[in-house]
Amino acid sequence: MRAGEMDRFIRIEKNTPTRSASGDQVDSWAKFAEVWAKKRDLKTAESLDADRDVAMVQTEFSIYWLEGVTASMRIVYDSATYDIEGVREIGRREGLAVIATARGV
């Protein structure tokens, strides 16, 4: 991985559920890490959701090795939120390839 290709600053967030006043579980997201990344869009698609078009973009973010990144997290970049679908190791703990999808972009 080349440092010059890591030109996007992303925030990785972890779900930390809390309870509302009524006792219901509410998703609450907290910062896990902020890192430099290489961004590569893999595919785009449109689907119908409740009779309206919804655009989706699947993206691969390559980052330097970071312990603890899982598919239950999400990425926030450029005002879009990407749900992490999978994480794969690059080399021998050289980096991570994080596959994520943004909806409604």
C-alpha positions, 0 to 999 in steps of 0.5 A, a space after each residue: 500500500 502506498 501512502 500517496 494513494 491514501 487521500 481520503 480521511 474517513 471515520 469508522 464508527 461502532 454501534 453502542 446501543 443505549 436505552 431510551 426513556 421508555 426502555 427501548 433500545 436505540 442505536 447510537 454510534 460512537 467514533 472507533 477511529 479516524 484514518 486515511 484511506 484509499 477509496 475505490 467504487 466497485 459497483 452502483 445500483 438502483 432499487 425500488 424501496 416503497 415506490 421510490 428509487 434508491 441508489 446504492 454504491 458499493 465501495 472498497 476502502 483500503 486502510 493501514 492495519 487496524 485491530 478490531 474493525 468488524 462488519 458490525 461497524 460503519 464508515 462516514 465519509 463525505 457526508 455519506 454513511 457506508 454500512 460495512 459488509 466485510 473486512 479482509 486482511 491485506 498482506 501480513 497485517 499490512 492493511 485492511 480492505 473494507 467493503 461497504 455500501 452507501 444507500 441513498 447517495 
